[in-house]
Amino acid sequence: MSASSHASANRPPPFQVDPDIRTAWTPPSAIYHDPAYFAHQKDTVFARSWHLVGDVRDLKTTGSVKPFTLLEGCLDEPLFLIRDEDQTLHCLSNVCTHRGNILVEGEGHLPGTSIQCRYHGRRFGMDGCFLSMSGFEEAESFPSPEDDLPVAELETWGPFVFCALDPAMPFDDWIAPVRERVDWMALEALQFDAAGSHDYLVDANWALYCENYLEGLHIPFVHRNTLGGALDRDAYTTTPFEYASLQLGVGTSGEHTFDLPGDHPDAGTDVAAYYFWLFPNLMLNFYPWGLSVNIVRPLGPTRTKVSFRYFVADETKREEGAGAGLDRVELEDEEIVEQVQRGVGSRLYDRGRYSPSGEVGTHHFHRLLASFMFGDAPPQTT
């Protein structure tokens, strides 16, 4: 049985979200704890989306190779990145097409110009094409295209590498809102801060974490002594796009903000932070000091790993304005999201309403989620 037919056979009850936020109700609370919904999302949401998986600067030379597991705990798909003789970067299945052995077991450089399975010796080129294997001299119709390594979709933007197994949208459409606002920045100048980057384990459903990120309504209550003083609540806006949303953080008087080009869409606005969410589980937070990347990795119906990765362009601004004290902000978010997870498990709670002014991003996320899980087309954002 294929993955898609397996998902269809175990399809949980569908839900819809009214496009009119003024009358809409949130999805049923079961999506936050029912294993059937989580299992259904693996194929309908995560296998059809783009994921940030690496940095092109880690794979500079021919034979550079980096194995990884795409969304470990959710998709658990073994893949690897490799740069071939023509300096082309590929994202390939890390599973031998003979008997399913894992091919690449460590990051580094290939000892030669091919990949060889250490189980039975099958060899592949750095582009994934089958090269040779002894013992198959009498096999008919061999080799065939099925003997090549499957290829995952791969794209790059700035220094970042993205891949997708079966994307429901073109990469250019997905990343377009981010490009429009930040391509003027020197993205190649961003340097990874390994020491400052952390993983957080959250006892909550991945969607609850995204929902919390997508609304600023909670900031004066949950982040009163952190973000609350750096951002102008009255100027805070959320703009939904086809597969993303942007929360524009405008700085309060005296806060550090971007020096935007004169032809920028936000020229004349004191922007302290760009908070981008890209469906389903990626956050790109741009501050005057650089970029904070948040990757939300589902581990189960009520367990999530959030990976914070920092890329710094100007260390002198690191602890100033909206981009300061992010670890403390994260802990505040974790605490409230875990509390909500306990609440949505109540037998007395099922659905809630949306704030038309404060939860535009959350409403848009829920409509996208319903569309990917049970529909055919993304919701309109007009």
N, C-alpha and C positions, 0 to 999 in steps of 0.2 A: 504494500500500500504506500503511495507517495505521501510526502509531507502535507501537500494541500488537501488530498482526499482524507487523510487522517484528521486534519483540523476540521474539515467539513463534517466528518462522522461524529465528532465530539463537540459540535458547535453549541455554545451556550445560548440562552435566550437573548435575542437581539434587543438593542435599545436605540432610541433616537433622541436627539437634542434639538428642540425647536430653534430655528434660525433667528427668531426674534428674542433677543436677550431679555426683553421686558416681560415676556410671558413664559420663558423657558424654565425647565427644571433640570437639575443635574442628573447624570447617569445614576442607575441604581447602586446602592452601596456594595452590592455583591461583587462588583468589578474590582474592589480593593482587597478582597480576601478569598474569593471563590477560585480554586485551582483551575476550573474549566475555562474561566475568562483568561487567566494567565497563559494557559497552554494555547488557547486560540490566538492570542496576541503574538506568539513567537513567529508564526507563519504569515499572519495577515498584516502585522505591523512591523516587527523588527527585521524580518527577512526581506522586506520590501522597501527598506529605508537606507539612507546613507549614514556611514559611521566614520568618525575620525579615528584613524588607526596608527598614525606614525608621523615622522618628521623626515622630509626628503634629505635633510642634512646628515641623517644617520646611515644613508645608503648612497654614498658618493661615487664609489668606484665599481668597475665590472666585477661581478661575483659577490657583491655585498648582499647579504641575505638576513632576513629577520622573520622568524616564525612567530605567530601569535594565535590566540584563540579569540575569534570574534564573539563578543558578548558572552564571556565565560559565565556559566550559571543560567544562561537563557538560551541563546542559539548554540553555543558550544561548538562553533564551526572552526576546524583547524585550517589555517591559511598561512601563507608566507609572502613577504615582499622580497623581490629580487631585481637587481639591475643587470641587464644583459650586456653582450659585447658592443651593441650599438648605443649603449647608455640609456636604453628604454627601461622604464620601471614597470614591473608586472606584479599583479596580485593573483596568486595561484592556490589551488587546493593543495593542502599539505598531506594528502592521502594518496598512497600509491594505487594506481588503477588496476593492479594485479590482485592483491589480496588485502588491501586496505591498511597497510602499515603506514605509520607516520614517517615522513621522509626527512624533513629538516628538524633537527633537535636542538640546535643552538644558534644564537646570533653570531654573525661574524662574516667570514669570507669562504666561498667554496674553495676546496683544494685544487680543483681543475675547472673545466668549462662545462661540466654537466652535473646533474643531480643523480645519485645512484641510491636505490633502495637497499638497505643493509639486510633485508630479509631474504630476497631472492635475486638481487642484482639488477633489477630493471632500471634502465637509464633514461633520463629526460634532459632535453636542452633547457637552457635558462629561460626560454619562452614557454616552457611547459610541454613542448612537442615530444612524443615518444621517439627514442633513438634506437634502443636495442634491448634484447633479452634472450639469453640462451634457453634452449628447451622448447622453443615454439616453432622450430623449423617445419614441422608437419601440420601446424595449425592453419586452417583455411580462413580466408578473408581477414588475415592478420598482417600488420596492425591495421586498425580502423580508427576513426576519429575518437571513439570512446576510449582508446588507449592513451590519448593525450590527457594531460592534467586539466581539469575544468578551470576556467578563468573567471575570476570575480571582476566586476566592474571597478575601475580605478580612476580617480581624478585627483588633481592637486590644486591647491589654492594657497598662494604664498608659500611658506615652508611646510604646509600640512598635507598629509596624504589621507584620502577618504576612499572607502570601498563600499560596495553593496553587492548582495547576492542576486537579487532580482528587483531592482529599483522600480518603484511605481511612478517616479518622476525623474526628469532629466536633472543632472547635477546643477547645470547652469540656472535652472528655474529655482532650485532649492536654495542655492547660495546667493542668488541675485540681491536680496535686500541687504545682506552684509556687504557685498561688494560696493553697492551704491553709497554706503555711508563711510566705509573705512579703507577703500582701496588707495586713498591719498596717503595713508600712513606707510612708513617704511617697514613693512611686515618682515622683511628679511633681517631687520635689525633686532627682532625679538629673540632673546636668549633664554633657553629653558633653565628654570631654577629648580634643580632636582631637590635641593635641601628643603626648600619651602613648600614643595608639593606633597600632598597627603591624600590618602584614601580614608573615607568615613563609612562605617557600617551603620545603616539606619533601619530600625525595626518598623518599617512602613512600606506600603506599596509604592512602586516607582512613580505611578501617576500622581499620587498625593504630593510627592516631592516636586514634580513639575508644576502642579497646580499652585503650590505655595510660591514658587518662583515667578509665576506668570501674573501675579497681582500685587499691586502696591498697597492694597487696602490694609494689610497687616503691619506695614512698616512703623507707623507711630505707636503701635501697641507692643509688637514683638521686638522691634529694634529701636526702641525709644532713645537709648543712650549710645547707639552706634550710627546706623544709617539715618535715623530720624533727624539728626541735626545737620547732616550734610546735604540733604536733598530738599528742594522746594516742593512740598506736597501739592500745592495748588497748580504747579506747572508740570507735574508728572503726567505723562501721556503714554498710552499703549496703542500701537498701530499693528493690526493683523495683516499678514500677507498670505499668499496661497498655502505655503507650507512652513510659515515662520511667523514670529511676531517680534516687534521691537518695543521695549520700554525705554523711554527717553528720560534719563535722570538729569534734571536741571539743578545746578548748584545753588545753594543759598548764598547770600552776600558774603564775599570774602573767600569762598571755597575755590579750590583749584579746578580749573576747567580746561577744555581743549582749545588750542589756538587753531581754529578751523580756516581752511582756504576761503577766499571770497566768493567762489562759485559753488560752495558746498550747500546741500539742501538745508542745513541747519545754521548757516552763517548768520551771525548776529545773536545767536542763542548761547547762553552760558552752559554748555553741556558738560556735566561732570562725569557722566557714564552712559555708555551704550550697552543695554542689556538685550542681547539677542537670544531667542530660543528658536531652535530649528527642530522640526518634528522628526522623531518623537522624543529624543532624550539628550540633546546637546545644547549647552548654554555657552555663548561666547560673550564675555564681559570685558569691554574695552574701557580703560581708564587712562588718564594722562601718563601714567607710569608704564603701561603695557596692557597685557591680556591675561585674564583668568579664564581658563577653560574648565567647565564642569561637565563631566560625562556621567550620566545616570545609568547605572548598570543593574537591571533587574536580576535578582538572585532567586526569587520565589514570589509567591503571592503577597507576602508580608515582610520581605527582606530585600534591601537595596544597598548596593555599594555606590557611593558618589566619589568619583576621582577628581580632585582639584589639581590642575596643572597650571603652573604660573610661567609666563613668558615675559621677561622684563626688558624694556627699552631704556628707561631712565630710573635707576635705583634711587636717586635723590628724592623722587616724588612718591616713593612706595608707601609711606605711612601718612599720606595727606589726602584729605577729601573723602569722597565716596569709596575710593579703592583701598582705604586703610582698614586694618583690623578685620580682615575677611574671615579668619579662622573663628573669631568670636561670633561674627554674624552667622557662620555656618552652624555653630553649636546652638545658637538661638533658634535657627530654623529646624534643626534636628529635633529639638525638644518639643516644639509645637506640632511638627508633623507626626511624631510618634504618638503624641497625645490624641491627635485626630484619628490615627489608625485605630486606636482603642475605641474611639467614639463611633466610627462607622461600622464597627462590629456589633453595635447595639441592636437588639431585636426591636427596639422602639424607634430606630432611625432608618430611613431609606433614601430619601432625596431632599435636596435643598434648592433654594432659589439663588439667582445671580444678582449682584449689584450691577445695574446697567452702566454705572460710571466707573466702578472700580474693578470689575472682573471680566473685562472684555477679552483679555488674553486667555483666561481659564475657559471661558465659554467657547472660544475659537478652538482651543485644544480639544475639548470634549467633542466638538462637532467633527474635527478631523479623526479623532479616535473612533467614533461611531462609524464614520465613512469608511475607514480602512478595515475595520472589523466586520462590517455588515453591509457596506454599500459599494458602489462602483466609481463614484466621482467625488473629488474633494469639494468641500463647501465653498460657496462664493464668499468673498471678503468685502464686497461692495455694500 
